[in-house]
Amino acid sequence: MKTPISKKRVLLAVCGGIAAYKSAELVRLLRKQEVEVRVVMTRSAQEFVGALTFQALSGNPVHTELLDADEENAMGHINLARWADVMVIAPATANTIAKCTHGLADDLVTALALTATCPIYMAPAMNQAMWHKAVTQDNIRKLQAYGIHFIGPNAGDQACGETGYGRMAEPAEICQQLLTESKVNILHGLKVLISAGPTREYIDPVRYISNRSSGKMGYALARAALQAGAQVSLVSGPVNLATPAGLDMIAVETAAQMYDAVLAKAENVDIYIGAAAVADYSPMTVEKDKTKKQAEQTSLMLHKTKDILVDVARLDNSPFTVGFAAETRNLETYAREKLQNKKLDMIAANLVGQEQGGFDSEQNALEVFWDNGRKSLAMTDKFHLAEQLIDLIAQSFNEKNRI
């Protein structure tokens, strides 16, 4: 169940960017819900919106300095961090995100982010090119692994005249997320097993068959499940991603290894989410030495790999089983066939080979199907998408088990 934070205390940190004007509306919306708000601002934020605006809206003095002589112990950041039930940084600039990633604390906002023990949310706002930079996305993933929650950004027109992801989420959207605390208990006490990434099917010591899966969706689901209170095991193929803290990690390479790792744990978990892109076929034989290029044409004999989803769903004590379907056409038809034929509880399907979303992308969209049910999850960043899917899985699991 969602826990209202009405009448609790929100610490809003405002960073420098044109989106700072939206933060004033966020204060107004939170106060309308009887939430007590205190505001801290970076120096650059004050160049966009004056501190007096936030003081008038919040009814509290605005804090701007790391060392405040007016505080009894001159440690304002410690006192504010202890006061807050939840902290939100909005807008969160690329600079602040980078500093928080590396534990810097050279201004009041970053010192608070490092000091606070309450849940921390960030609402990014930046130019679309800055958002898509690999270093920014790497910083986001690291902060998510540290437990930071992200709201947005959204896509649309930007103040610079460009269009794309990087617009700060609207104040009403941020307010709604803050008014229902992170779903920390929806999977409390449950064991969740997730498979992620590609597999590699070796032809010889240097060549293998694989696919374009980056593992980003599976890893986002692992973080979201941890956030929801689950005990998480992650079986992962080869990826270039940081392992989220707090889970049981099993690294594999081949489809056979992934099958063995998943089936070894599946009977002892409550939920299995098969987000991995497991190879459908594997070479009949693996050559001991590198195969030399000789004939103009050659053939490769393949055999079908074991179907992990099917065999998990067939277990006597099978977990709630969620499959994934990546399709290039006829999305609903193929997804529903897979749902029925493999006797799954739920399937999440997405189109690949499109301009947005899918393989290698930081964003995705899903069509989720279950018996007599369907929900469309719109294009957004994969962690936000994972949070939404975990919500759906928790609801369906509870209905099936009458919790």
N, C-alpha and C positions, 0 to 999 in steps of 0.2 A: 504494500500500500504506500502511496505517496504521503510524505510527512509535510504538512504546511509549515512554513517558517514565518507566518504572520506574527507580528509583535516581537520578532527576533531582531538581531542586530547585524546589519550589512555594512561592511567597509568597502567603499567604492574608491578605487585608485584610477585617476584620470591621467593619461599620457598625452603627449603633444601630437596633435593631428586634427585635421578639419572635422573628423567625426566626434570631437570632444563636445560639439554642440548637442549631439544626441544624448550624451551622458546627463545633461541637465534634465531632459525629458525622462530619463530612467529614474533619476532621483524623485521627480514628481510622481511617477507611477508607483514607486515603492512606498512613498509616504502616504499615498492614497490608500494603500493596503495596510496602513498602520505599522509599517516596518520602520524601525529607527535606523537612520543612515548617517554615517560620518564619511567625509570626503577628504582624500589626500590628493595632491596634484604635483606633477613634476613642474619644473620651471618652464619648460617648453609648452606644457598644457596651458599655462597662464597667458601665453601669447595668443591663444585662440579664444579662450573663455575666461573671464575674470573670476577670481575666488569669491567675490561678493555674490555672484549669481548662485553658486552652490551653497553658500552660507544662508542665503535667503530661502532657498528651496528646501534645504535639509533642516534648518533651524539649529544647526550646530556650527561652531567655528571650523574653518577649513585648515588643514594641516599641510604645510609646504616644505618644512625643513626637517632634515634627518635628526639633528640635535636641537631640541626645543628647550631653551632656557626657562620658559614658563612652566614646563613640566616639573613636578616635585623632584624627580631624580634625573631630569634632563635626558630621559630615555623614552621619548614619545613613541618610538616605533615599537618598543616592548609593550608599553601600556596599550597601544591601539591593537596590537596583535592579540593580546590577552582578551581585549574587550569583544572582538568580533566573533560572531557565530559563522559567518561566511564572508569571504573576500572575493571581490570581482574587479578585474582590471579591464576597463573599458573606456576608451579604446586601448588595446594592447598593441603597441607599435612593434615593428620588426626589431628595433633596437632593444626595447624592454624585454621582448621574448628571448633575444639572444643573450642578454645579460642574465636573465633568470635561469636559462639553460646551464650557464657556467657558474652559477652561484655567486655572481657579483652582487654587491650591496652598497653601491656608491651614491644612492639617493634614497629618499624616504620610501618610494614605491618598491624598489628592489629589496631594500632592507626588510620591509614588511613581508614581502613574498617569501623571503628566506626565513623569517622569524615565525610566521603564522603556522599554527597547528590545525586551524579550521580548514574546511574545504575551500579550495581556490579555483576560481573560474577566470578564464581569459576570453575576451571578445576581440579577436584580431581586427585591425584596420590598417590597410597599406595599399600601395600601388599593386596592380595585378602581377607585374613582372617581379616585384619583390616577393610576393606570396608564392609564386611558382619556383623561385630559386631553390636549388637542391639544399643549400645550407639552411634556409628557413624551414623547409619541410623536415629536415633532419632534426632541427631544434624542436619543432612541434612534436615529433615522435618521442624525443627524449623526455620532454615535459609530460607528455601523456603517460609514459612509462613511470615517471615519478609521481603520478597521481593527479596532475593538473587536468581540469576539465575545460574543454573548449566549446564555445558557443559561436557558430559561424566559422568563417565569414560567408557572406552571401555574394552572389554574382550580380552584376549590374553596372550602370554608368558610374564613373568615378569623377571626383573633382578635377583630376588632371586631364579629363577629356577622353580617357581610355575606358574600355569596357571589359569586365571579367571578374574573377573572384578577388576579393579583397575588401569589399564593402563591409563595414561593421554591421552586425545583425541589428535589426530594428529594436528600439527600446522595449516595445511590447513583448517581443520574442525573448529578450534577455530577462525581462521581469517575470515572465511565465516560467522560465527555467529556474529562476531563483526562488520563486514562490512555492516550488515543489522541490525539495532537496534532492540531490542525486539519489537514484533508486538503490541505495546501499543495501537494502534488505530483501529485494525481490528474489534473489537466488541464495539467500542466507541458508547455510547448512547443506546445500546441494553440491554434488560433485559433477563437474562439467569437463568433458573431454573434447578437445578441438583438434582437427588436423588441418594443416595449412601448407601452402607453397606447392612447388612442382615436385615431381620425381624424376630421377635420371635412370634411364634404361641403357646399360652399357653395351656397345657393339664390340669394342676392344679397349685396351687401357687408356686410350686418349679420346675416344669418340663415344657419344651417347645420344639417345633420343630424349627430348624433353619438350617443354612448352613455355609459353610466355608468362606464366603465373609468377607474380612478385611476392606473394604471401601477405601483402598489405591488409587485405580484408580479413584473413584468418587471424593475424596478429591484433588487428583492431578489435575483433570479437573477443580475443583472449583478454585484452585490457578491459573491455566493457563488462565481461563476465566477472573479472576480479573486482571491478568497481561495484558490481551488483551483489557482492558478498559471497561468491561461489569459491569453492576449492577447485582450481583449474589445472588440468594437465594439457600440455600442448605437444602434439607430435608434428614435427616440422621437417619438410624437405629443405634442400639447400636454398637459402635466401640471404640477402644482404640487409638484415634488419636486426635491431637490438632486441634482445629477449626481455620482455616485460618482467619487472621484479615481482617476486612473490608467487611464482607458479612452478610446476614440475615440468621440466623441459626434456623431451626425448627427440634427439636429432637423428634423422634417417636420410637415405639417399634414394633407394629403389622402391618401386611399388610393393614388392614382396616384403621389404623391411617395414614399410608403413603399414601394410596389412597385419603383420605379426605384432607390431607395437600397439596398434589400435585394438585388435581383438584380445590382446593380453589384458587390457584395462576395461573394455567395454561392459562386461558383466557387472562391474563394481562401481559404475557411475550412474547418475540419474539422467544426464543429457549428453548426447553426442552430436556435435556439429561438424559435418564433413565438408569443410571449406577448401580442402586441398584439391589441386588439379592432378589427379592420379592418372598415370599413363594407362590407356586401354590395352596397349600391346607392348610386348617386350621381346627382344631378340631371342631366338631359340637357343643359340649358343653365343658365348662370349669368347672371342679370340684371345689367346695368351699374349700375342704380339700385335703391334700396330699393323693393320691391313694396308698393304701397298696398293697404290693406284696403278692398275694394269689394263684391264679390259675397258672397252668403251662403255659397256653397260654391265651392271651387276644386279643381283637380287638379294634381298634380305628376308629370311624366314622369321616370321613373328608368331608368338603365341599370345592368346588372350590372358590378361592378368586377372587375378581374383577380384571380385567386386566387394569392396569394403562395406559400402552402404547396405547392400543386400544381406550380407552375412551378419552384420550388426543387428539389422532389423529382424532377422530370423532367430536370434538368440532366445532361449527360454525366458531369460530374465532381461529382455532387451531394454535399453534406455530409450527415452524420448529421442527420436532420431530425426535430425534435420539435414537435408541434402542441399547441394548447390547445383545449379545448371547454368552454364555459360553457353549461350546460343547466338548464332548469326542471323537466324530467321525463325519464324513460327514459334516465338518464345512461349506463349501460353500452351500451345498444343504439346510441345515437347516436354515442358515442365510438368504438366498434368499427367502425361504418360509415365514419366519417371516417378512421380509421386505415387501413382497407383501400382505400377509394375514392381517397384521396389518396396512397397508397403511402408512408406515413410510417414512420419507424423506431420512433416512440414517440408516445403522446399522453397528456396530463395533463388530466383532466376534473374539473370541480367543479360543484356545484349552486349556482345563484344564486337570489335572491329568498327566501332562507331567513333564519331569525332570526339565525344566526351565519354568518360567513364571506362570501366573495364580494366584490362591488363595495364600495368605500369602507371596508371593514373592515381592521383590523390583523391579523386572523386568517383562516385558511382551512384547508380540508382537500382532499385530492386523491385521485382514483382514477387510477392510472397503468397504462396498457395497452401491450403490445408483442406481437409474434408469440409465441404460446404462453406469455405471461407477464402477470402482474398484481400490483400491490402497492397496498395502501391506506395512505395517509399521513394520520394522524389530525389533528384540529383543533389548530393551534398558531399561533404568530406567523409571519408570512410569511417572515421571514429564515430562521428555523429550518426552515421547510418548504422553502425554496429550497435550503438546504444538503443536505437529504435528497434532493431531486430531482436536484441536481447529482451526488450520489453514484450514483444510479441511472443517469443518463445516462452517466457515466464508465464504469461497469461494462458497460453494454450496448455502448457505443462500442468498448471494448477487446475484448469478445467478438466483435463483428462484424469487427473488424480483426485479431483474433488477436494482440493485444499481450500 
